[in-house]
Amino acid sequence: MGRSLKKGPYVVERLLAKVEKVEMTGNRDPIKTWSRSCTIVPEFIGKNFAIHNGRNFVKLYVTEDMVGHKLGEFAPTRTFRSHGGKAGKGGGKK
Amino acid sequence: MPRILGVDIPNDKRTIISLRYIYGIGPFLAKQLCERAAVDPDKRARDLTEDELAKLAALLDNEYVVEGQLRRQLQQSIARLRDIGCYRGLRHRKGLPVRGQRTRTNARTRKGPRKTVAGKKGVKEMR
């Protein structure tokens, strides 16, 4: 379900402030953030982010296409360690 | 049989039904089209006059996205998701369900036919 337009996109204020600061200083370092639920707004384009995935920070360079998505969508929280191979352990019951 | 937009040949059903054989036209749009083109929705498709067919075709051509164009649009949106590497794109790449459904069981539409893993517990029961 979409979010009410009345509210506008959910953008973490602190992050926006940080983005502005980067804009001013021209700093190229990625912006570290835990705000996975923050929507990517046009101001973020061309900035580097480091998004927490629960363990590490995943680097992300924001492009125009990403606007409207959430930061968290680009930092997967799960690692898939392939099935099978030899000695495939018991695993899944039923 | 009447032809609309070159390829589609809806059959001898009522107009409102046969319009739905066009990719991208469902119950709602079929009704809307009939109204807008002033075509009797209950009239058999084969009885449509040249005029009515032309009207329908013109409407579809100018104001609706159907068939090839719609398919292309869909492909492009998926390609976009894949390219930007977001979660939904990753799911598309892997051929797994995109909208958070469970994958422990089911999800066969996306995953395709079962690939039984030998030696896995419970294989016998499932057969």
Backbone of each chain as ProteinMPNN parsed JSONL, in Angstrom:
{"seq_chain_A": "MGRSLKKGPYVVERLLAKVEKVEMTGNRDPIKTWSRSCTIVPEFIGKNFAIHNGRNFVKLYVTEDMVGHKLGEFAPTRTFRSHGGKAGKGGGKK", "coords_chain_A": {"N_chain_A": [[0.844, -1.193, 0.0], [0.516, 2.191, -0.81], [1.967, 5.262, 0.404], [0.339, 7.951, 2.035], [-0.213, 10.819, 0.075], [-0.454, 13.259, 1.116], [1.256, 13.419, 3.247], [3.697, 13.425, 2.08], [6.964, 12.288, 0.912], [8.795, 10.017, 3.023], [11.426, 11.26, 4.561], [14.424, 11.253, 6.221], [15.213, 13.787, 8.355], [17.703, 14.465, 9.423], [19.419, 13.213, 7.746], [19.049, 14.544, 5.4], [20.048, 16.995, 6.089], [22.696, 16.308, 6.401], [23.308, 15.612, 3.786], [23.131, 18.089, 2.581], [25.233, 19.349, 3.787], [27.381, 17.92, 2.759], [27.103, 18.653, 0.157], [27.782, 21.343, 0.289], [30.46, 21.297, 1.213], [31.645, 19.659, -0.586], [32.607, 17.203, -0.091], [33.742, 13.882, -0.688], [33.373, 11.589, 0.673], [31.481, 8.695, 1.648], [28.173, 8.943, 2.97], [27.458, 7.824, 6.041], [24.869, 5.791, 7.183], [22.026, 4.676, 9.077], [19.503, 4.78, 8.386], [17.492, 3.088, 6.856], [14.935, 3.176, 5.988], [14.494, 5.516, 4.817], [13.33, 7.537, 2.204], [14.672, 7.873, -1.084], [15.444, 10.932, -2.316], [15.455, 13.511, -4.894], [17.573, 15.202, -4.174], [19.552, 13.54, -3.313], [20.88, 12.522, -5.45], [23.809, 11.524, -7.099], [25.308, 11.39, -4.851], [27.323, 9.679, -2.445], [26.534, 6.915, -0.438], [26.623, 5.059, 2.605], [25.118, 2.369, 3.593], [23.659, 0.842, 6.326], [23.405, -2.649, 6.858], [22.736, -4.177, 8.899], [24.946, -5.463, 9.623], [27.228, -4.658, 8.137], [28.319, -1.704, 6.344], [26.886, -0.891, 3.366], [28.072, 0.247, 0.344], [26.796, 2.803, -1.722], [26.162, 4.402, -4.714], [24.162, 6.956, -5.606], [21.857, 7.093, -8.225], [19.824, 8.641, -10.771], [17.696, 6.974, -11.382], [17.09, 5.747, -9.035], [15.58, 7.27, -7.424], [12.814, 7.65, -5.293], [12.807, 5.118, -4.35], [13.586, 3.233, -1.351], [16.361, 3.697, 0.852], [17.174, 1.351, 2.084], [16.503, -0.651, 0.308], [18.65, -1.089, -1.244], [20.586, -2.281, 0.154], [21.095, -5.31, 0.895], [19.903, -7.477, 3.445], [20.233, -10.104, 3.892], [22.279, -12.995, 3.455], [22.85, -15.334, 0.986], [23.927, -18.52, 1.097], [24.364, -20.537, -0.91], [22.834, -23.673, -1.81], [23.13, -27.282, -1.449], [25.888, -29.036, -2.888], [28.529, -31.204, -1.658], [27.823, -33.3, 1.217], [25.47, -32.093, 1.952], [23.714, -30.776, 4.467], [21.179, -32.15, 6.684], [18.786, -30.413, 7.23], [15.841, -28.706, 6.078], [12.796, -29.875, 7.278], [10.022, -32.158, 6.828]], "CA_chain_A": [[0.0, 0.0, 0.0], [1.297, 3.422, -0.91], [1.895, 6.207, 1.493], [-0.52, 9.099, 1.745], [0.501, 11.906, -0.589], [-0.549, 14.406, 2.002], [2.423, 13.448, 4.124], [4.937, 13.559, 1.329], [7.848, 11.141, 1.117], [9.455, 9.931, 4.31], [12.857, 11.544, 4.454], [14.988, 11.53, 7.535], [15.695, 15.176, 8.339], [19.135, 14.521, 9.722], [20.14, 12.767, 6.563], [18.945, 15.633, 4.439], [21.002, 18.003, 6.556], [24.025, 15.791, 6.08], [23.482, 15.71, 2.331], [23.388, 19.497, 2.283], [26.577, 19.655, 4.245], [28.279, 17.344, 1.758], [26.947, 19.498, -1.026], [28.522, 22.58, 0.54], [31.887, 21.075, 1.362], [32.159, 18.887, -1.712], [33.234, 16.001, 0.453], [33.359, 12.705, -1.476], [33.193, 10.418, 1.54], [30.095, 8.252, 1.738], [27.431, 9.318, 4.162], [27.088, 6.628, 6.793], [23.518, 5.933, 7.713], [21.249, 3.512, 9.487], [18.111, 5.085, 8.022], [17.144, 2.295, 5.684], [13.557, 3.435, 5.575], [14.432, 6.861, 4.256], [13.135, 7.562, 0.756], [15.692, 8.592, -1.842], [14.871, 12.107, -2.973], [16.367, 14.003, -5.93], [18.764, 15.823, -3.583], [20.556, 12.514, -3.036], [21.508, 12.058, -6.684], [25.226, 11.822, -7.235], [25.985, 11.306, -3.549], [27.675, 8.343, -1.984], [25.989, 6.547, 0.859], [27.02, 3.778, 3.171], [23.875, 2.0, 4.256], [23.809, -0.279, 7.239], [22.536, -3.78, 6.536], [22.644, -4.982, 10.107], [26.292, -5.927, 9.935], [28.206, -3.769, 7.504], [27.766, -0.598, 5.58], [26.968, -1.17, 1.942], [28.269, 1.498, -0.389], [25.838, 3.01, -2.795], [26.194, 5.676, -5.424], [22.762, 7.16, -5.988], [21.597, 7.61, -9.561], [18.496, 9.214, -10.943], [16.693, 5.912, -11.409], [16.816, 5.218, -7.699], [14.686, 8.183, -6.716], [11.518, 7.061, -4.991], [13.009, 3.883, -3.598], [14.134, 3.457, -0.016], [17.783, 3.379, 0.918], [17.344, -0.039, 2.493], [16.314, -1.582, -0.805], [19.916, -1.291, -1.936], [21.534, -2.91, 1.065], [20.439, -6.555, 1.273], [20.184, -7.87, 4.821], [20.433, -11.552, 3.981], [23.257, -13.56, 2.542], [22.467, -16.666, 0.579], [25.15, -19.299, 0.993], [24.121, -21.656, -1.819], [22.427, -24.998, -1.357], [23.724, -28.439, -2.084], [27.286, -29.401, -2.723], [28.602, -32.443, -0.904], [27.475, -33.236, 2.638], [24.357, -31.182, 2.199], [23.181, -31.171, 5.766], [19.771, -32.526, 6.771], [18.005, -29.22, 6.91], [14.383, -28.621, 5.967], [12.0, -31.046, 7.587], [8.783, -32.395, 6.089]], "C_chain_A": [[0.877, 1.24, 0.0], [1.094, 4.326, 0.289], [1.039, 7.392, 1.078], [0.292, 10.254, 1.162], [0.562, 13.137, 0.288], [0.72, 14.552, 2.833], [3.711, 13.713, 3.367], [5.843, 12.385, 1.625], [8.492, 11.177, 2.499], [10.956, 10.133, 4.11], [13.365, 11.904, 5.84], [15.677, 12.893, 7.492], [17.209, 15.249, 8.501], [19.964, 14.154, 8.499], [20.175, 13.869, 5.511], [19.941, 16.727, 4.796], [22.417, 17.588, 6.2], [24.317, 15.934, 4.598], [23.819, 17.142, 1.951], [24.815, 19.883, 2.661], [27.612, 19.141, 3.227], [28.281, 18.201, 0.503], [27.804, 20.755, -0.903], [30.026, 22.333, 0.505], [32.494, 20.334, 0.19], [32.916, 17.652, -1.282], [32.794, 14.768, -0.338], [33.124, 11.477, -0.614], [31.731, 10.005, 1.599], [29.452, 8.683, 3.053], [26.976, 8.044, 4.851], [25.687, 6.805, 7.341], [22.914, 4.598, 8.098], [19.8, 3.669, 9.014], [17.708, 4.382, 6.748], [15.78, 2.64, 5.127], [13.405, 4.814, 4.94], [14.29, 6.793, 2.734], [14.273, 8.335, 0.092], [15.025, 9.737, -2.595], [15.904, 12.67, -3.951], [17.644, 14.642, -5.378], [19.899, 14.815, -3.402], [21.355, 12.11, -4.271], [22.967, 12.483, -6.731], [25.986, 11.793, -5.929], [26.321, 9.852, -3.245], [27.082, 8.102, -0.613], [26.637, 5.257, 1.323], [25.865, 3.358, 4.067], [24.076, 0.76, 5.103], [22.89, -1.423, 6.83], [22.376, -4.689, 7.74], [24.008, -5.452, 10.56], [27.338, -4.932, 9.413], [27.515, -2.562, 6.909], [27.969, -0.899, 4.112], [27.078, 0.151, 1.209], [27.264, 1.602, -1.522], [26.043, 4.385, -3.39], [24.802, 5.89, -5.992], [22.654, 7.753, -7.385], [20.14, 8.04, -9.668], [17.394, 8.165, -10.854], [16.25, 5.48, -10.02], [15.858, 6.103, -6.909], [13.335, 7.52, -6.502], [11.629, 5.735, -4.275], [13.53, 4.235, -2.216], [15.612, 3.078, -0.026], [18.005, 1.895, 1.193], [17.217, -1.035, 1.364], [17.63, -1.915, -1.487], [20.984, -1.909, -1.042], [20.914, -4.182, 1.611], [20.86, -6.999, 2.68], [20.484, -9.35, 4.95], [21.501, -11.998, 3.011], [22.83, -14.977, 2.241], [23.733, -17.46, 0.32], [24.892, -20.598, 0.24], [23.784, -23.001, -1.18], [23.361, -26.058, -1.92], [25.215, -28.544, -1.884], [27.317, -30.702, -1.946], [28.193, -32.206, 0.538], [26.417, -32.179, 2.898], [23.668, -31.629, 3.472], [21.692, -31.41, 5.699], [18.84, -31.382, 6.393], [16.522, -29.479, 6.838], [13.638, -29.902, 6.268], [10.703, -31.048, 6.805], [8.992, -32.407, 4.605]], "O_chain_A": [[1.865, 1.315, 0.731], [0.161, 4.157, 1.075], [1.022, 7.783, -0.089], [1.345, 10.617, 1.686], [1.492, 13.94, 0.215], [1.192, 15.66, 3.088], [4.698, 14.171, 3.944], [5.536, 11.567, 2.493], [8.704, 12.248, 3.068], [11.649, 9.278, 3.56], [12.799, 12.751, 6.531], [16.595, 13.121, 6.704], [17.893, 15.998, 7.803], [21.041, 14.698, 8.256], [21.18, 14.089, 4.835], [20.591, 17.306, 3.925], [23.229, 18.401, 5.757], [25.414, 16.322, 4.198], [24.681, 17.385, 1.106], [25.495, 20.63, 1.957], [28.574, 19.831, 2.888], [29.317, 18.436, -0.119], [28.461, 21.175, -1.856], [30.772, 23.064, -0.146], [33.708, 20.368, -0.013], [33.755, 17.126, -2.013], [31.608, 14.616, -0.632], [32.716, 10.433, -1.122], [30.841, 10.856, 1.6], [30.104, 8.77, 4.093], [26.193, 7.275, 4.294], [25.359, 7.852, 7.899], [23.236, 3.551, 7.537], [18.975, 2.781, 9.226], [17.595, 5.0, 5.69], [15.502, 2.426, 3.947], [12.302, 5.217, 4.572], [15.036, 6.08, 2.063], [14.772, 9.321, 0.635], [14.138, 9.514, -3.419], [17.089, 12.35, -3.855], [18.681, 14.625, -6.041], [21.069, 15.194, -3.345], [22.382, 11.44, -4.16], [23.315, 13.629, -6.446], [27.17, 12.128, -5.886], [25.673, 8.928, -3.736], [27.121, 8.968, 0.261], [27.136, 4.469, 0.52], [25.659, 3.91, 5.147], [24.604, -0.249, 4.635], [21.728, -1.197, 6.492], [21.935, -5.832, 7.615], [24.208, -5.794, 11.725], [28.196, -4.447, 10.151], [26.293, -2.423, 6.966], [29.092, -1.134, 3.667], [26.278, 1.063, 1.422], [26.934, 0.618, -2.184], [26.092, 5.393, -2.684], [24.322, 5.077, -6.781], [23.27, 8.773, -7.693], [19.34, 7.822, -8.758], [16.311, 8.421, -10.327], [15.169, 4.915, -9.849], [15.383, 5.713, -5.842], [12.781, 6.906, -7.413], [10.668, 5.27, -3.662], [13.872, 5.385, -1.941], [16.048, 2.242, -0.818], [18.895, 1.265, 0.621], [17.755, -2.139, 1.441], [17.725, -2.899, -2.22], [22.142, -2.04, -1.439], [20.276, -4.16, 2.663], [22.031, -6.903, 3.048], [20.938, -9.805, 6.0], [21.629, -11.471, 1.906], [22.487, -15.735, 3.149], [24.519, -17.122, -0.566], [25.199, -21.671, 0.759], [24.36, -23.404, -0.169], [24.242, -25.784, -2.735], [25.74, -28.182, -0.831], [26.269, -31.252, -1.607], [28.207, -31.077, 1.026], [26.447, -31.471, 3.904], [23.109, -32.723, 3.543], [21.016, -30.942, 4.783], [18.191, -31.409, 5.347], [16.015, -30.394, 7.487], [13.827, -30.909, 5.585], [10.336, -30.047, 6.19], [8.039, -32.595, 3.849]]}, "seq_chain_B": "MPRILGVDIPNDKRTIISLRYIYGIGPFLAKQLCERAAVDPDKRARDLTEDELAKLAALLDNEYVVEGQLRRQLQQSIARLRDIGCYRGLRHRKGLPVRGQRTRTNARTRKGPRKTVAGKKGVKEMR", "coords_chain_B": {"N_chain_B": [[-13.594, -12.827, -39.728], [-13.337, -10.115, -37.415], [-10.703, -7.688, -37.283], [-8.605, -6.062, -35.035], [-6.276, -3.581, -34.53], [-4.452, -4.834, -36.204], [-3.187, -7.444, -35.366], [-4.864, -8.784, -33.535], [-7.565, -10.98, -33.407], [-10.438, -10.991, -32.368], [-13.058, -13.261, -31.464], [-16.226, -14.842, -32.189], [-17.683, -13.892, -30.057], [-19.511, -11.825, -27.673], [-19.012, -8.321, -28.066], [-17.921, -6.971, -25.84], [-16.712, -9.003, -24.504], [-14.956, -10.113, -26.373], [-13.175, -8.1, -26.869], [-11.474, -8.318, -24.823], [-9.59, -10.098, -25.551], [-7.506, -8.805, -26.484], [-4.25, -7.961, -25.529], [-3.878, -6.433, -22.487], [-6.356, -5.398, -22.227], [-8.949, -5.554, -20.066], [-11.865, -6.526, -18.123], [-12.776, -4.009, -17.187], [-11.682, -2.007, -18.928], [-12.692, -2.926, -21.333], [-15.392, -2.448, -21.099], [-15.37, 0.314, -20.82], [-14.308, 1.034, -23.305], [-16.336, 0.198, -25.074], [-18.357, 1.921, -24.317], [-17.219, 4.413, -24.902], [-16.782, 4.277, -27.63], [-19.264, 4.079, -28.453], [-20.437, 1.572, -28.968], [-22.558, -1.232, -29.058], [-22.274, -3.26, -26.33], [-23.17, -5.882, -26.248], [-23.366, -6.837, -28.744], [-22.465, -9.159, -31.245], [-19.06, -9.823, -32.048], [-18.473, -10.322, -34.675], [-20.447, -9.005, -35.991], [-19.801, -6.366, -35.99], [-19.564, -3.17, -37.472], [-17.569, -1.716, -40.11], [-17.085, 0.894, -39.479], [-17.449, 1.007, -36.689], [-15.405, -0.663, -35.892], [-13.223, 0.786, -36.764], [-13.434, 2.97, -35.128], [-13.013, 1.879, -32.588], [-10.419, 0.95, -32.946], [-9.059, 3.321, -33.372], [-9.366, 4.62, -30.935], [-8.019, 2.858, -29.239], [-5.513, 2.99, -30.3], [-4.72, 5.629, -29.905], [-5.175, 6.372, -27.232], [-4.762, 4.378, -25.399], [-2.559, 2.052, -23.814], [-1.556, -0.811, -25.134], [-1.008, -4.3, -26.021], [1.991, -4.822, -27.848], [3.321, -2.47, -27.108], [2.61, -2.167, -24.446], [3.674, -4.508, -23.412], [6.361, -3.994, -23.83], [6.718, -1.809, -22.186], [6.35, -2.972, -19.697], [8.486, -4.77, -19.633], [10.543, -2.946, -19.601], [10.222, -1.644, -17.154], [10.835, -3.683, -15.43], [13.426, -4.215, -16.206], [14.617, -1.888, -15.395], [14.424, -2.057, -12.608], [16.107, -4.215, -12.249], [18.517, -3.179, -13.096], [19.188, -1.088, -11.295], [19.74, -2.428, -9.056], [18.172, -2.83, -6.758], [16.215, -4.258, -4.068], [13.9, -5.483, -5.119], [14.704, -5.754, -7.758], [16.773, -7.574, -7.498], [15.382, -9.842, -6.749], [13.93, -10.329, -9.034], [16.013, -10.944, -10.748], [16.883, -13.323, -9.66], [14.75, -14.906, -10.054], [12.843, -15.301, -8.119], [9.982, -14.907, -5.884], [8.764, -11.558, -5.808], [7.404, -9.925, -4.118], [7.616, -10.34, -1.36], [6.552, -12.844, -0.647], [6.349, -16.13, 0.878], [9.03, -18.474, 0.596], [9.768, -20.849, 1.455], [7.96, -22.927, 1.171], [5.789, -23.549, -1.603], [5.522, -20.842, -3.986], [5.914, -21.727, -6.55], [5.231, -20.808, -9.039], [7.009, -18.778, -9.687], [9.442, -20.059, -9.242], [9.451, -22.262, -10.827], [9.296, -25.734, -12.012], [9.559, -28.245, -9.445], [12.761, -28.944, -8.062], [14.053, -31.666, -7.06], [16.05, -32.359, -4.273], [18.564, -34.618, -3.743], [18.983, -36.804, -0.978], [18.137, -35.073, 0.877], [16.37, -34.496, 3.855], [13.16, -35.922, 4.172], [12.458, -36.198, 1.564], [11.306, -38.54, 0.659], [8.732, -38.565, 1.787], [7.568, -36.509, 0.437], [7.28, -37.282, -2.145]], "CA_chain_B": [[-13.457, -12.331, -38.346], [-12.832, -8.739, -37.373], [-9.341, -7.494, -36.802], [-8.351, -4.765, -34.415], [-4.836, -3.368, -34.334], [-3.619, -5.724, -36.998], [-2.973, -8.835, -35.017], [-5.872, -9.446, -32.719], [-8.795, -11.356, -34.089], [-11.432, -11.471, -31.41], [-13.914, -14.236, -32.155], [-17.659, -14.596, -32.365], [-18.352, -13.608, -28.786], [-19.983, -10.446, -27.542], [-17.91, -7.361, -28.225], [-17.309, -6.659, -24.558], [-15.862, -10.136, -24.139], [-13.89, -10.363, -27.35], [-12.147, -7.056, -26.743], [-10.524, -8.719, -23.783], [-8.537, -10.94, -26.123], [-6.372, -7.918, -26.726], [-3.39, -7.88, -24.35], [-3.97, -5.137, -21.83], [-7.754, -5.017, -22.08], [-9.679, -6.415, -19.152], [-13.281, -6.219, -18.02], [-13.042, -2.581, -17.02], [-11.38, -1.254, -20.152], [-13.596, -3.378, -22.393], [-16.645, -1.72, -20.893], [-15.094, 1.716, -21.105], [-14.143, 1.175, -24.746], [-17.64, 0.094, -25.711], [-19.077, 3.159, -24.061], [-16.615, 5.56, -25.576], [-16.927, 4.14, -29.078], [-20.703, 3.959, -28.695], [-20.712, 0.265, -29.551], [-23.372, -2.064, -28.171], [-21.367, -4.289, -25.799], [-23.718, -7.24, -26.406], [-23.339, -7.187, -30.163], [-21.392, -10.123, -31.559], [-17.914, -9.137, -32.641], [-18.475, -10.461, -36.134], [-21.432, -8.091, -36.562], [-19.344, -4.983, -35.906], [-19.377, -2.529, -38.771], [-16.241, -1.146, -40.375], [-17.059, 2.155, -38.743], [-17.247, 0.725, -35.265], [-14.057, -1.21, -35.743], [-12.272, 1.883, -36.94], [-13.531, 3.807, -33.936], [-12.328, 1.157, -31.513], [-8.98, 0.911, -33.234], [-8.512, 4.665, -33.2], [-9.3, 4.845, -29.493], [-6.948, 2.033, -28.667], [-4.241, 3.452, -30.82], [-4.332, 6.952, -29.427], [-5.329, 6.699, -25.822], [-4.487, 3.273, -24.491], [-1.31, 1.318, -24.02], [-1.895, -2.23, -25.204], [-0.18, -5.176, -26.859], [3.446, -4.719, -27.87], [3.774, -1.299, -26.365], [2.442, -2.476, -23.019], [4.67, -5.534, -23.073], [7.655, -3.338, -23.79], [6.73, -0.983, -20.979], [6.514, -3.878, -18.56], [9.865, -5.251, -19.675], [11.435, -1.854, -19.236], [10.185, -1.37, -15.717], [11.563, -4.752, -14.756], [14.847, -4.013, -16.51], [15.069, -0.78, -14.561], [14.615, -2.588, -11.261], [17.301, -5.062, -12.274], [19.72, -2.366, -13.279], [19.587, -0.268, -10.164], [20.193, -3.306, -7.984], [17.392, -2.742, -5.537], [15.777, -5.568, -3.623], [12.964, -6.064, -6.095], [15.48, -6.138, -8.931], [17.514, -8.794, -7.182], [14.422, -10.956, -6.763], [13.641, -10.603, -10.449], [17.183, -11.604, -11.316], [16.991, -14.689, -9.168], [13.54, -15.657, -10.378], [12.107, -15.602, -6.898], [8.885, -13.956, -5.733], [9.266, -10.204, -5.629], [6.628, -9.128, -3.171], [7.693, -10.768, 0.031], [5.884, -14.101, -0.337], [7.224, -17.146, 1.438], [9.668, -19.316, -0.413], [10.06, -22.15, 2.056], [7.121, -23.798, 0.363], [5.068, -22.82, -2.665], [6.312, -19.986, -4.884], [6.285, -22.538, -7.712], [5.051, -20.054, -10.277], [8.252, -18.077, -9.958], [10.618, -20.918, -9.202], [9.36, -23.304, -11.834], [9.074, -27.084, -11.496], [10.38, -28.635, -8.295], [14.018, -29.625, -8.31], [14.246, -32.453, -5.846], [17.445, -32.465, -3.86], [18.795, -35.952, -3.211], [19.572, -36.878, 0.346], [17.528, -34.124, 1.793], [15.366, -35.129, 4.704], [11.757, -35.71, 3.82], [12.211, -36.33, 0.135], [10.398, -39.665, 0.445], [7.361, -38.198, 2.128], [7.01, -35.56, -0.523], [6.986, -37.937, -3.414]], "C_chain_B": [[-12.863, -10.942, -38.312], [-11.42, -8.674, -36.826], [-9.24, -6.107, -36.176], [-6.856, -4.666, -34.141], [-3.989, -4.435, -35.028], [-3.605, -7.175, -36.585], [-4.148, -9.508, -34.343], [-7.138, -9.73, -33.494], [-9.779, -11.881, -33.068], [-12.51, -12.271, -32.148], [-15.39, -13.843, -32.205], [-18.398, -14.356, -31.066], [-18.876, -12.182, -28.792], [-18.778, -9.502, -27.551], [-17.149, -7.151, -26.923], [-16.384, -7.788, -24.089], [-14.681, -10.244, -25.089], [-12.811, -9.293, -27.31], [-11.063, -7.469, -25.755], [-9.461, -9.675, -24.303], [-7.319, -10.111, -26.508], [-5.575, -7.82, -25.439], [-3.488, -6.483, -23.749], [-5.39, -4.628, -21.69], [-8.443, -6.034, -21.168], [-11.12, -6.006, -19.107], [-13.561, -4.711, -17.985], [-12.828, -1.809, -18.31], [-12.306, -1.655, -21.296], [-14.903, -2.601, -22.312], [-16.46, -0.262, -21.294], [-15.004, 1.95, -22.614], [-15.484, 1.161, -25.457], [-18.416, 1.385, -25.532], [-18.531, 4.306, -24.9], [-16.777, 5.486, -27.086], [-18.396, 4.006, -29.47], [-21.039, 2.666, -29.436], [-21.552, -0.518, -28.549], [-22.498, -3.205, -27.645], [-21.867, -5.714, -26.032], [-23.733, -7.703, -27.858], [-22.18, -8.152, -30.427], [-20.265, -9.404, -32.302], [-17.942, -9.209, -34.155], [-19.459, -9.497, -36.804], [-21.004, -6.632, -36.508], [-19.139, -4.406, -37.289], [-17.956, -1.999, -38.893], [-16.031, 0.102, -39.527], [-16.714, 1.928, -37.275], [-15.845, 0.201, -35.002], [-13.012, -0.104, -35.822], [-12.236, 2.746, -35.689], [-12.771, 3.168, -32.777], [-10.819, 1.2, -31.707], [-8.339, 2.268, -32.973], [-8.346, 4.971, -31.717], [-8.107, 4.117, -28.879], [-5.582, 2.579, -29.05], [-3.773, 4.724, -30.116], [-4.303, 7.088, -27.917], [-5.012, 5.566, -24.865], [-3.146, 2.635, -24.818], [-1.657, -0.167, -23.989], [-0.858, -2.991, -26.01], [1.314, -4.908, -26.746], [3.981, -3.585, -27.016], [3.715, -1.564, -24.863], [3.48, -3.49, -22.563], [6.046, -4.904, -22.923], [7.797, -2.515, -22.513], [7.034, -1.827, -19.75], [7.96, -4.36, -18.477], [10.827, -4.177, -19.189], [11.408, -1.583, -17.741], [10.947, -2.433, -14.958], [13.059, -4.578, -14.976], [15.423, -2.904, -15.64], [15.355, -1.281, -13.154], [15.883, -3.427, -11.202], [18.557, -4.217, -12.292], [20.152, -1.631, -12.025], [19.951, -1.113, -8.955], [19.446, -3.142, -6.684], [16.847, -4.132, -5.211], [14.852, -6.234, -4.643], [13.697, -6.542, -7.343], [16.238, -7.436, -8.706], [16.603, -10.002, -7.25], [14.065, -11.327, -8.195], [14.8, -11.373, -11.067], [17.241, -13.067, -10.917], [15.773, -15.532, -9.502], [12.788, -16.11, -9.153], [10.969, -14.594, -6.755], [9.383, -12.581, -5.268], [8.601, -9.497, -4.448], [6.548, -9.735, -1.779], [6.951, -12.047, 0.369], [6.875, -15.099, 0.255], [7.836, -17.979, 0.322], [10.035, -20.679, 0.154], [9.227, -23.229, 1.382], [6.459, -22.913, -0.694], [6.008, -21.96, -3.496], [6.704, -20.724, -6.153], [6.123, -21.771, -9.014], [6.347, -19.371, -10.665], [9.424, -19.042, -10.098], [10.599, -22.017, -10.259], [9.217, -24.678, -11.197], [10.033, -27.424, -10.361], [11.663, -29.309, -8.73], [14.343, -30.394, -7.044], [15.728, -32.596, -5.536], [17.646, -33.819, -3.205], [19.384, -35.867, -1.812], [18.996, -35.894, 1.338], [16.443, -34.831, 2.584], [13.979, -34.881, 4.142], [11.458, -35.831, 2.348], [11.188, -37.424, -0.131], [8.954, -39.289, 0.71], [6.728, -37.326, 1.05], [6.634, -36.224, -1.832], [5.609, -38.554, -3.408]], "O_chain_B": [[-11.973, -10.627, -39.102], [-11.007, -9.5, -36.013], [-9.729, -5.119, -36.724], [-6.258, -5.583, -33.577], [-2.96, -4.875, -34.513], [-3.972, -8.049, -37.371], [-4.395, -10.693, -34.567], [-7.706, -8.854, -34.145], [-9.936, -13.093, -32.921], [-12.827, -11.991, -33.304], [-15.737, -12.663, -32.256], [-19.604, -14.588, -30.98], [-18.716, -11.437, -29.759], [-17.685, -9.849, -27.103], [-15.919, -7.151, -26.892], [-15.409, -7.555, -23.374], [-13.544, -10.443, -24.662], [-11.663, -9.548, -27.674], [-9.912, -7.038, -25.836], [-8.532, -10.025, -23.576], [-6.252, -10.642, -26.816], [-6.149, -7.617, -24.369], [-3.217, -5.483, -24.415], [-5.623, -3.567, -21.111], [-8.502, -7.224, -21.477], [-11.574, -5.228, -19.946], [-14.46, -4.214, -18.663], [-13.694, -1.044, -18.735], [-12.665, -0.824, -22.13], [-15.444, -2.157, -23.324], [-17.28, 0.314, -22.008], [-15.546, 2.924, -23.137], [-15.749, 1.992, -26.325], [-19.048, 1.882, -26.464], [-19.28, 5.061, -25.519], [-16.896, 6.515, -27.75], [-18.732, 3.843, -30.642], [-21.812, 2.66, -30.394], [-21.298, -0.477, -27.346], [-22.031, -4.032, -28.428], [-21.074, -6.656, -26.016], [-24.081, -8.848, -28.147], [-21.076, -7.986, -29.908], [-20.51, -8.487, -33.086], [-17.497, -8.289, -34.841], [-19.349, -9.2, -37.993], [-21.754, -5.751, -36.929], [-18.604, -5.072, -38.176], [-17.241, -1.856, -37.902], [-14.967, 0.329, -38.949], [-15.822, 2.563, -36.711], [-15.192, 0.571, -34.027], [-12.053, -0.069, -35.051], [-11.178, 3.192, -35.246], [-11.995, 3.824, -32.082], [-10.055, 1.45, -30.776], [-7.237, 2.362, -32.432], [-7.324, 5.509, -31.293], [-7.317, 4.679, -28.122], [-4.647, 2.622, -28.251], [-2.599, 4.875, -29.779], [-3.492, 7.84, -27.376], [-4.995, 5.766, -23.65], [-2.673, 2.681, -25.954], [-2.009, -0.709, -22.942], [0.048, -2.405, -26.602], [1.836, -4.782, -25.638], [4.969, -3.736, -26.297], [4.636, -1.233, -24.116], [4.079, -3.364, -21.495], [6.8, -5.236, -22.009], [8.837, -2.52, -21.854], [7.843, -1.465, -18.896], [8.575, -4.36, -17.411], [11.787, -4.453, -18.47], [12.445, -1.323, -17.132], [11.623, -2.142, -13.97], [13.86, -4.765, -14.06], [16.572, -2.974, -15.204], [16.397, -0.971, -12.575], [16.64, -3.362, -10.233], [19.531, -4.503, -11.596], [21.343, -1.558, -11.722], [20.415, -0.588, -7.943], [20.028, -3.299, -5.611], [17.006, -5.067, -5.996], [15.017, -7.407, -4.977], [13.371, -7.583, -7.914], [16.335, -8.282, -9.594], [16.994, -11.059, -7.745], [13.916, -12.505, -8.522], [14.596, -12.33, -11.813], [17.598, -13.934, -11.714], [15.765, -16.739, -9.26], [12.169, -17.174, -9.146], [10.971, -13.554, -7.412], [10.297, -12.472, -4.449], [9.175, -8.583, -3.856], [5.52, -9.644, -1.109], [6.73, -12.33, 1.546], [8.088, -14.927, 0.143], [7.246, -18.164, -0.742], [10.541, -21.549, -0.555], [9.726, -24.307, 1.063], [6.568, -21.687, -0.662], [7.17, -22.318, -3.687], [7.715, -20.392, -6.773], [6.814, -22.059, -9.991], [6.74, -19.382, -11.831], [10.287, -18.869, -10.959], [11.629, -22.629, -10.543], [9.037, -24.785, -9.984], [11.169, -26.951, -10.325], [11.669, -30.135, -9.643], [14.849, -29.83, -6.074], [16.542, -32.908, -6.405], [16.978, -34.14, -2.223], [20.176, -34.976, -1.505], [19.351, -35.906, 2.516], [15.697, -35.654, 2.053], [13.66, -33.779, 3.696], [10.328, -35.594, 1.92], [10.326, -37.293, -1.0], [8.058, -39.652, -0.053], [5.527, -37.395, 0.789], [5.747, -35.748, -2.542], [5.196, -39.15, -4.403]]}, "name": "protein", "num_of_chains": 2, "seq": "MGRSLKKGPYVVERLLAKVEKVEMTGNRDPIKTWSRSCTIVPEFIGKNFAIHNGRNFVKLYVTEDMVGHKLGEFAPTRTFRSHGGKAGKGGGKKMPRILGVDIPNDKRTIISLRYIYGIGPFLAKQLCERAAVDPDKRARDLTEDELAKLAALLDNEYVVEGQLRRQLQQSIARLRDIGCYRGLRHRKGLPVRGQRTRTNARTRKGPRKTVAGKKGVKEMR"}
